[in-house]
């Protein structure tokens, strides 16, 4: 596992995640190597998005506020990309993501259900990864309680 944090530049995170995934996956099975990203702060939380959206980051551990920032930027990128391609905005409903319906189960923790916005943000973040990458690898979002 390669662990990266938000103190690295966006370019460094993207390079290291891509390089490590490609180099090590050629020597091991793709499921035996992972890249983990720790945002470290709200301002630095989106530095992993290029690598995450390419499927080169497999774990991230944002708190709820960092996850909200990540999801909002993903939504902005998707809207701009779709609008540029088609002149309209795709709602992502045909993304093929196969996860438990987070909206109905409300992802329970030991203390209480997670808020709907957190569940929606998890879905948004997972849908940002290309479908073919999601079919080959596992991706995880570990939501921390810190601020």
N, C-alpha and C positions, 0 to 999 in steps of 0.2 A: 504494500500500500504506500502510495505517495500522499503526504499530507501537505496541503498548501493553505496559507491564510491570506486574508484580505490586505495585509501589509505589502504584499507583492503587487507590482503593477499589473494592470489588465493584460498587457502584452506578455509579461513573464508567465502569468498563470496560463494563458492560452498556449504559449509555446511549450511549457513544461508538461502540461496535461496531454497535449497532442503528441509530443515527442515520447513521453513515457508510455502512453497507451500503445503507440505504434511499435516502439522498440520492444517492449516487454511482451506484448501480445504475440509477437512473432516467435518468442521463446517459450511462452507458457500458454495455457488455455486462457481465453479472454475472461472467463469467470474467476480466474485465480489472481488477477491483478486489478486493483481499484485505485482511483484517485479521490481523495477526500478534501473538501473545501470548508474552511471555517471563516465566516465573513469578518469577524472581529469588530465591526461597527456598522451602523446604518449607512454611513457614507461610503463604505468600502464593500458593501454587500453585493453589489451588482458586477463587481470586477470579474466574476467567474462566468458571466452569462455566455460569452462566446464559446468557451470550452463546454459549458453545460449544454448549450443548444446543439453542439456537435456530438454530444454523447461521450465526451472525454472526461467528464467528472461524474463519478458514480454515487458519491455521498456528499451531502452538504448539511450543515447544522446551524441554520439561522434561527433567531428567535422570531416571534410573531411579527414584530415590526420590520425586521430585515426581510422576512418572507413576503410581507406586503409590498415592500419596495421592489423586490425581485419580480414578483408577479406583475406589478404595475408596469415595469419596464418591458417585460415580455409582451404584455398586452399592447403597449405602444409600438413595439417593433413589429408584432404581427399585423396590427392595423395598418401601419405604414407600408409594409411589404405587400399585403393583400390589396390595398388601395392602389399601389403603384402597378401591380400586375393586372388587376381586373377592374379597377374603378369602383370596387365595393369592398366591404369588410366581411371576411369569413368569420363565423362565430366559433369555428373549431369543433363543431359537434360531430364531424365525421372523422375525427383524428384516430379512431381505432384503439384508443387507450382501454386497456382491460384492467380496471381496478374496481374495488368494492365501491358501490355508490356512496361516496363520502357524504353527500348531502342528506341522505336518509339515515345513515348510521351515526352521523355526527362525531365520528372518531373519538371514542371515549378514552380518557386518561384515568389514572387511579383516582383523581379527585373530582373531575367534572368533565362533561363533554367539551370538545373544542368549539370555539365560535364558528359560525357558518363562514365568515370571511376567511378564516385560517384554512378550512376545508377547501373552499373555492381556490385559494392561492396555491395549495398543494396540487390540485388538479391542473391549474394553469402552468405551474412550473414543470410538471411531468409531461404535459402535452407539448412543451417546447422542444422536447427531445424527439428527433426523427423516429418515426414508427419502426423502421428497419433496425435502428439501434436499440429501441425498447424491446424488440423481439429477441435480440441476441444477448442482451445484458440486463442486469438488475440495477435499478436506480433507487436511491433512498434519500428521504429528507427527514432529518432528525430535528424536530422542533425543540429548541431549548426554552427555558422559562426566563432567562435573563433579559435585560433590556440594554 
